[in-house]
């Protein structure tokens, strides 16, 4: 099903259209199909078959895209993993999903081929021979056949493998395309790792409508991005808040005209309203689209075009068509968001106990409990308040980490902020604020202003640094690493 929607339909209508660009390499839809069939045959010869799990570890590249398409055409369940995944975490995932093969690029191949994965590792090489011999065979799949497993970051525990089937992926990709008004005339630029569902869906969404995808590596320098947006006449730019925050505060977007850019979409964390205001000031023709979603159901809400007032109130949009939301255990208008819809995924791979914690049934429909706290206004707009675990308990008071970070991030000279709770037996948790700045000359004035902004809140310590804060593979600030660094000092 998926392969038909992503490639076969385009062979009929857009065979000679550019589907994928990567640096100097261009791939038409017909090229992608031919290379995919070449890799598919190679995998089949190695005994990989429908229903097997196959891990993919690669930097953003055409071969990673072709590997994903090849596994889809085989009916294989693909498992994309972060490129920098640790050996310990990889060991866990391998034991958990029992893959038939591990597809890796040359750099990771040299590491894994020497270890205990030797029999499973297959090199993703650029010299795959395209199959141009005409008729081909692909597996016929049912709507409920599995498509992929994406492992959540698991910052405080072992990662959990979220399972998605064909119909859930198709619904999500189609519904998001419609909400963003994507068409085959669009050109999307993706810097997000394809192991992150936000990155993966840029591939799925663009190919589903016959659009063009510009793929760049997640290590691409931030200062190069405006140039690439202009060079390729990009119309759609998916971002995470950390990236757009750097682009805005560095003033990089103010130095170049981007007349073709139609929208920036944002998810993965809250997009601060001052960033939305600044983007509107420097690029009034560009629609800024906050969204909310999670791997367990892909996308929940998208901000409709033109609703600037709601954006500036902090909303992340309205539910996708066909999606129903409700608040559980509501108090003072705030409750845990629960989601129902065709894109609520199947649960966690091989983990009935964990699945039962978050997935349940309501009026005969599958319902996901997100673990995130929300408000919903009278018009159905969603407002993220915090995560059930994103509060610091300080002297008996619950301190909202998101609120503090938003306040501190409003300072012009501050690039990034993280607020961390450090355990203390007497008061619960001590509040530590880490601020990344461009220049330490202003350190004292930044701390003074931060104290003023957080007047009344007992912050144990302010740490000001010129270094960018550590990120996980999804581009989010890695608070676990920061906490460990603070504790070690």
C-alpha positions in Angstrom: 0.0 0.0 0.0 2.6 2.5 1.1 4.9 1.9 -1.8 2.1 2.4 -4.3 1.2 5.8 -2.8 4.8 6.9 -2.5 6.4 5.7 -5.7 4.1 3.8 -8.1 1.5 6.5 -8.4 4.4 8.9 -9.2 5.8 6.6 -11.9 2.5 7.1 -13.7 2.2 10.9 -13.3 5.7 12.2 -12.3 8.3 9.7 -13.4 10.7 12.3 -14.8 10.1 14.9 -12.0 12.9 15.5 -9.4 11.8 13.7 -6.2 15.0 14.1 -4.1 18.0 16.4 -4.1 21.1 15.9 -1.9 24.0 18.2 -2.5 24.9 17.8 -6.2 22.8 14.6 -6.6 19.4 14.6 -8.1 17.0 11.7 -8.2 13.8 11.5 -10.3 10.9 9.4 -9.1 11.9 6.8 -11.8 15.5 6.9 -10.4 14.3 6.2 -6.8 12.2 3.3 -8.0 15.0 1.7 -10.0 17.5 2.0 -7.1 14.9 0.8 -4.7 14.2 -2.3 -6.8 18.0 -2.9 -7.0 18.4 -2.8 -3.2 15.2 -4.8 -2.7 16.5 -7.7 -4.9 19.8 -7.6 -3.0 18.0 -7.9 0.3 15.7 -10.7 -1.0 18.8 -12.7 -2.1 20.1 -12.4 1.5 16.8 -14.0 2.7 15.1 -10.9 4.1 11.3 -11.3 3.7 7.9 -9.8 4.5 7.4 -9.3 8.2 11.1 -9.3 9.2 12.4 -6.3 11.1 15.4 -4.4 9.6 17.3 -1.7 11.4 18.5 1.3 9.4 21.4 3.4 10.8 22.5 6.2 8.5 23.0 9.9 8.3 20.5 11.7 6.1 21.3 10.6 2.6 19.7 9.2 -0.6 20.8 5.7 0.4 18.9 6.0 3.6 15.7 7.0 1.7 16.2 4.2 -0.7 16.7 1.7 2.2 13.4 2.9 3.7 11.6 2.5 0.3 13.2 -0.9 -0.3 12.0 -2.3 3.1 8.5 -0.9 2.4 8.4 -2.6 -1.0 9.4 -5.9 0.7 6.8 -5.6 3.4 9.6 -5.4 5.9 9.1 -3.5 9.2 11.9 -0.9 9.1 13.4 0.4 12.3 15.3 3.7 11.8 17.7 4.5 14.6 19.6 7.7 15.5 23.1 7.8 13.9 24.8 8.4 17.2 23.0 5.7 19.1 25.2 4.2 21.8 26.3 0.6 21.8 24.4 -0.1 24.9 21.1 1.2 23.5 21.7 -0.5 20.2 22.2 -3.8 22.1 18.9 -3.2 23.8 17.0 -2.5 20.5 18.6 -5.5 18.7 17.5 -7.8 21.6 14.0 -6.2 21.6 13.1 -6.3 18.0 15.3 -9.2 16.8 16.1 -7.7 13.3 16.9 -9.9 10.3 19.5 -7.3 9.3 21.2 -4.0 10.2 21.6 -1.6 7.3 24.4 0.9 7.9 26.4 3.5 6.0 30.2 3.1 5.6 31.2 4.9 8.8 29.0 2.8 11.1 29.8 -0.3 9.0 33.4 -0.1 10.0 32.4 0.0 13.6 29.7 -2.6 13.7 31.2 -5.1 11.3 34.0 -5.7 13.8 31.6 -6.6 16.7 29.1 -9.2 17.6 26.6 -7.9 14.9 28.9 -9.1 12.1 26.5 -11.6 10.6 23.6 -9.1 10.5 25.3 -6.0 9.2 24.8 -5.0 5.6 26.6 -2.0 4.0 24.4 0.7 2.5 26.7 1.5 -0.5 26.3 4.1 -3.2 27.1 1.5 -5.8 23.7 -0.3 -5.6 22.9 -1.4 -9.1 19.5 0.0 -10.2 17.0 -2.4 -11.6 15.8 -1.0 -14.9 14.6 -4.3 -16.4 10.9 -3.4 -16.4 8.4 -5.7 -14.6 9.0 -6.1 -11.0 7.4 -7.7 -8.0 6.6 -6.2 -4.6 4.7 -7.6 -1.7 1.0 -7.1 -1.5 0.2 -5.7 2.0 -2.9 -5.4 4.1 -3.9 -2.1 5.7 -3.1 -3.6 9.1 0.4 -4.9 8.2 3.2 -3.3 10.1 5.2 -0.5 8.5 7.8 0.7 11.0 8.9 0.7 14.6 10.3 3.9 16.0 12.0 3.8 19.3 11.4 6.7 21.6 14.3 8.5 23.2 13.9 6.8 26.5 15.8 9.5 28.4 15.0 8.1 31.9 14.4 4.4 31.0 14.9 1.9 28.2 13.6 3.1 24.9 10.1 1.8 23.8 9.4 0.8 20.2 6.3 2.5 18.9 4.6 0.3 16.2 2.8 1.8 13.2 0.8 -0.1 10.6 0.2 0.9 6.9 -3.2 2.5 7.4 -2.0 4.7 10.3 0.9 6.0 8.3 -1.2 6.7 5.3 -3.8 8.6 7.3 -1.2 10.7 9.2 0.8 11.7 6.0 -2.4 12.5 4.1 -4.0 14.5 6.9 -0.9 16.5 7.7 -0.4 17.3 4.0 -4.0 18.6 3.8 -3.6 20.7 7.0 -0.4 22.3 5.7 -1.8 22.7 2.2 1.1 20.9 0.6 0.9 20.2 -3.2 3.1 18.6 -5.8 4.5 22.1 -6.6 6.0 22.4 -3.1 9.7 22.1 -2.4 10.5 20.9 1.2 13.9 21.2 2.9 14.5 18.6 5.6 17.5 18.8 8.0 15.7 16.7 10.6 17.1 13.1 11.1 14.9 10.5 9.4 15.2 8.4 12.6 12.9 11.0 14.1 9.3 10.7 12.9 9.2 14.4 12.1 12.0 13.9 9.6 10.7 10.5 8.3 7.3 12.0 7.5 8.9 14.7 5.4 9.9 11.9 3.0 6.5 10.2 3.2 4.5 13.4 2.8 6.5 14.8 -0.1 6.5 11.6 -2.1 2.8 11.0 -1.4 1.9 14.2 -3.3 4.7 14.1 -5.9 6.6 17.1 -4.4 10.3 17.7 -4.3 12.4 17.0 -1.2 15.8 18.7 -0.4 17.6 16.5 2.1 20.5 17.8 4.1 22.5 16.3 6.9 21.5 17.3 10.5 25.1 18.4 11.0 24.8 21.0 8.2 26.0 24.4 9.6 23.1 26.6 10.8 24.6 29.6 8.9 24.3 27.7 5.6 20.5 27.1 5.9 19.2 30.5 4.6 21.5 30.1 1.6 20.1 26.6 0.9 16.5 27.9 1.3 17.1 30.5 -1.3 19.2 28.3 -3.6 16.6 25.6 -4.0 13.5 28.0 -3.9 12.2 26.1 -0.9 8.5 26.7 -0.1 8.2 24.5 3.0 10.6 24.3 5.9 10.0 22.0 8.9 12.0 23.0 12.0 12.3 22.2 15.7 12.2 25.2 18.0 15.9 25.0 18.9 16.9 25.5 15.3 14.5 28.3 14.5 15.5 30.0 17.8 19.2 30.0 16.6 18.3 31.3 13.1 16.3 34.1 14.6 18.6 35.2 17.3 21.7 35.0 15.0 19.8 37.4 12.6 20.7 35.0 9.8 17.2 35.2 8.3 17.3 38.9 8.2 20.2 38.9 5.7 18.5 37.1 2.9 15.3 37.4 0.9 13.2 34.2 0.7 10.3 35.1 -1.5 9.3 31.5 -2.3 9.2 30.3 1.3 5.5 29.7 2.2 5.6 28.3 5.7 7.7 27.0 8.6 6.2 24.2 10.6 7.4 23.5 14.1 7.0 20.6 16.6 9.1 18.7 19.0 8.8 21.4 21.7 7.0 24.6 22.4 7.7 27.4 19.9 7.9 30.6 22.0 5.6 33.4 21.0 8.4 36.0 20.8 9.9 33.9 18.0 6.6 33.8 16.2 6.4 37.6 16.5 10.0 38.1 15.3 9.5 35.8 12.3 6.3 37.7 11.4 8.3 41.0 11.6 11.2 39.8 9.3 9.2 37.5 7.0 5.6 38.6 7.0 4.8 36.5 3.9 5.8 33.3 5.7 3.2 31.4 7.7 4.5 30.1 11.0 2.7 26.9 11.9 3.0 25.5 15.5 2.0 21.9 15.8 1.8 19.2 18.5 2.4 15.5 18.2 4.2 12.5 19.6 5.5 9.3 18.1 2.6 7.4 19.5 0.1 9.0 17.2 2.4 11.2 14.9 0.5 14.5 14.7 -2.4 15.6 16.9 -2.9 19.3 16.1 -1.8 21.8 13.4 -2.4 25.6 13.6 -4.7 26.7 10.8 -3.4 29.4 8.4 -4.0 33.0 9.4 -4.7 32.4 13.1 -2.0 34.7 14.4 -4.0 35.7 17.5 -4.3 32.1 18.6 -0.6 31.5 18.0 0.4 34.5 20.1 -1.8 33.1 22.9 0.4 30.0 22.8 -1.9 27.6 21.0 -0.5 24.7 19.0 -3.6 24.5 16.7 -6.7 22.4 16.3 -6.9 18.6 16.0 -6.4 17.0 12.6 -9.7 16.1 10.8 -10.8 12.7 12.1 -9.0 13.2 15.4 -10.9 13.6 18.7 -9.3 14.8 21.9 -10.3 15.1 25.5 -8.8 16.1 28.9 -8.5 13.5 31.6 -8.5 14.3 35.4 -9.2 18.0 34.5 -8.6 20.5 37.3 -8.9 24.3 36.8 -9.3 23.7 33.0 -6.1 21.7 32.8 -5.9 17.9 32.2 -3.9 15.2 30.6 -4.6 15.1 26.8 -6.0 11.9 25.4 -6.3 11.3 21.7 -8.5 9.1 19.5 -8.2 8.7 15.7 -7.0 6.6 12.8 -3.4 7.5 13.5 -3.3 6.3 17.1 -0.5 3.7 16.8 -0.6 0.1 17.7 1.3 0.4 21.0 4.8 -0.7 22.0 6.6 -3.6 20.4 6.5 -6.7 22.6 5.5 -4.7 25.7 2.0 -5.4 26.8 2.4 -3.8 30.2 3.8 -0.5 28.9 1.2 -0.4 26.2 -1.6 -0.8 28.7 -0.4 2.2 30.6 -0.9 4.6 27.7 -3.3 2.9 25.3 -6.9 2.1 26.3 -10.3 2.1 24.8 -13.1 4.8 25.0 -16.5 4.2 23.5 -15.0 1.3 21.4 -12.1 3.4 20.0 -8.4 3.2 20.7 -7.4 6.1 23.0 -3.8 7.3 23.7 -3.0 9.0 27.0 -0.3 11.4 26.1 1.1 12.3 29.5 1.0 15.9 28.5 -1.0 18.6 30.2 -3.3 20.8 28.1 -6.0 23.4 28.1 -8.6 23.5 25.3 -10.6 26.7 24.6 -14.2 27.1 23.5 -13.2 27.0 19.8 -11.3 23.7 20.2 -7.7 25.2 20.1 -5.1 23.3 22.1 -2.7 24.9 24.6 0.3 23.0 25.9 0.8 23.6 29.6 3.5 21.1 30.5 4.3 17.4 30.8 3.2 15.4 33.8 6.9 15.0 34.7 8.1 18.5 33.7 7.5 20.1 37.0 10.1 20.8 39.7 8.9 20.2 43.2 10.5 23.0 45.2 9.6 23.5 48.9 6.2 22.0 48.3 5.5 24.1 45.2 5.2 22.7 41.7 7.3 24.9 39.4 6.5 24.7 35.7 9.8 24.2 33.8 8.3 25.3 30.5 7.1 28.6 32.0 10.5 29.4 33.4 12.4 28.6 30.2 10.0 30.7 28.1 10.5 33.7 30.4 14.3 33.4 30.4 14.5 32.7 26.6 12.8 36.1 25.9 16.1 37.8 26.6 17.7 39.0 23.3 21.2 37.9 24.3 20.2 34.4 25.4 20.3 31.7 22.6 19.1 28.7 24.6 17.8 27.9 28.1 17.3 24.7 30.2 15.9 24.6 33.6 16.9 21.6 35.7 15.7 20.2 39.0 18.5 18.7 41.2 17.4 16.4 44.0 17.7 17.8 47.5 16.3 15.8 50.5 15.4 18.9 52.4 13.4 20.9 49.8 12.6 18.2 47.1 14.5 19.7 44.1 16.8 22.7 43.7 16.2 24.9 40.6 19.2 25.4 38.3 19.0 27.6 35.2 21.5 27.1 32.3 21.7 29.8 29.7 23.6 29.7 26.5 24.8 33.1 25.3 26.9 34.5 22.5 29.3 36.5 24.6 30.3 36.0 28.3 31.1 39.7 28.6 27.4 40.2 29.4 27.3 37.3 31.9 26.7 39.4 35.0 24.0 41.6 33.4 22.3 38.4 32.0 22.2 36.8 35.4 20.9 40.1 37.0 18.1 40.4 34.3 17.2 36.7 34.8 16.9 37.1 38.5 14.6 40.1 37.9 12.5 38.2 35.4 12.1 35.2 37.8 11.6 37.4 40.9 10.0 35.4 43.7 11.2 32.0 42.4 14.1 30.5 44.4 16.7 29.6 41.9 19.7 27.7 43.3 22.1 28.6 40.6 22.5 30.3 37.2 25.0 28.8 34.8 26.0 31.0 31.8 27.9 29.4 29.0 29.1 30.2 25.4 28.6 26.5 24.5 25.4 25.4 22.8 23.4 23.1 25.1 23.7 19.3 24.4 20.9 17.9 22.2 19.5 14.4 21.7 19.1 12.9 18.2 15.7 14.7 17.8 17.2 18.1 18.3 15.8 18.6 21.8 17.9 19.8 24.7 19.2 16.8 26.5 18.4 17.6 30.1 19.6 14.2 31.4 23.2 15.1 30.3 22.9 18.5 31.8 21.7 17.1 35.1 24.6 14.7 35.2 27.1 17.5 34.4 25.8 19.6 37.2 25.8 16.8 39.7 29.4 15.9 38.8 30.7 19.4 39.7 
